[in-house]
Amino acid sequence: MSSSTALQAPAEPALRCPLVASGNYREQITLTPIEAQPGHFDVRVASWLDNARQPLAHHTRYRTTLDVQALARLHQALGALLEEAAQAA
């Protein structure tokens, strides 16, 4: 059976960063480009337990969409925070 609509695999995250690794508990943030909205990213914070019944079942704790300008503001804010923390240390 032929179809004129091909299913596309979801985009792979452009960024995957661990946030918490405490014992069996893990959290990570991922940013994935949204193909239908160039310049926009799906941002997710997910958590999971390594010893859970389904250890690969990630639970989304937070999800939003950010554009490139919002990511740039976040980058600037994090940079300023890290610089301030370094000076205080």
C-alpha positions as CSV (number, residue, x, y, z in Angstrom):
1,M,0.0,0.0,0.0
2,S,1.5,3.3,-1.1
3,S,1.0,6.6,0.7
4,S,1.7,10.1,-0.4
5,T,2.5,11.1,3.2
6,A,5.7,9.8,4.6
7,L,6.1,9.6,8.4
8,Q,9.2,11.4,9.6
9,A,11.2,10.3,12.6
10,P,11.3,12.9,15.4
11,A,14.4,15.1,15.3
12,E,17.3,14.1,17.6
13,P,18.1,16.5,20.4
14,A,20.7,19.1,19.5
15,L,21.6,19.3,23.1
16,R,21.4,16.7,25.9
17,C,22.8,17.8,29.3
18,P,22.6,16.0,32.6
19,L,21.3,18.2,35.4
20,V,21.1,15.8,38.4
21,A,22.8,12.4,39.0
22,S,22.1,11.5,42.6
23,G,22.1,7.8,43.3
24,N,19.6,6.1,41.1
25,Y,17.8,9.4,40.3
26,R,18.6,11.3,37.1
27,E,17.5,14.5,35.4
28,Q,18.5,16.0,32.1
29,I,17.6,18.8,29.8
30,T,17.2,18.4,26.1
31,L,16.8,20.9,23.3
32,T,15.4,19.6,20.0
33,P,14.9,21.7,16.9
34,I,11.3,21.9,15.7
35,E,11.4,21.1,12.0
36,A,8.0,22.8,11.3
37,Q,9.2,26.0,13.1
38,P,12.8,26.9,12.0
39,G,14.6,28.7,14.8
40,H,12.5,27.2,17.5
41,F,13.4,24.4,20.0
42,D,11.4,22.0,22.1
43,V,13.0,22.2,25.6
44,R,12.4,19.4,28.1
45,V,13.5,18.5,31.5
46,A,13.0,14.8,32.2
47,S,13.7,12.6,35.1
48,W,14.0,8.8,35.7
49,L,15.1,6.2,38.1
50,D,17.8,3.7,37.1
51,N,16.2,1.0,39.2
52,A,12.6,1.6,38.2
53,R,10.5,-1.1,36.6
54,Q,11.0,0.7,33.3
55,P,14.3,2.5,33.7
56,L,14.2,4.0,30.2
57,A,10.8,5.6,30.9
58,H,11.6,9.3,31.3
59,H,9.1,11.5,32.9
60,T,8.8,15.0,31.5
61,R,8.9,17.5,34.4
62,Y,8.9,20.6,32.3
63,R,8.4,21.4,28.7
64,T,8.4,24.6,26.7
65,T,9.3,26.1,23.3
66,L,12.0,28.6,23.0
67,D,13.2,30.6,19.9
68,V,16.8,31.5,19.1
69,Q,16.4,35.0,20.8
70,A,15.1,33.4,24.0
71,L,18.0,30.9,24.0
72,A,20.4,33.9,23.5
73,R,18.9,35.7,26.5
74,L,19.2,32.5,28.6
75,H,22.8,32.1,27.5
76,Q,23.6,35.7,28.4
77,A,21.9,35.3,31.8
78,L,23.7,32.1,32.6
79,G,27.0,33.6,31.6
80,A,26.5,36.6,33.9
81,L,25.5,34.3,36.8
82,L,28.5,32.1,36.3
83,E,30.8,35.1,36.1
84,E,29.3,36.5,39.3
85,A,29.7,33.1,41.1
86,A,33.3,32.9,39.9
87,Q,34.1,36.3,41.3
88,A,32.5,35.5,44.6
89,A,34.5,32.3,45.0
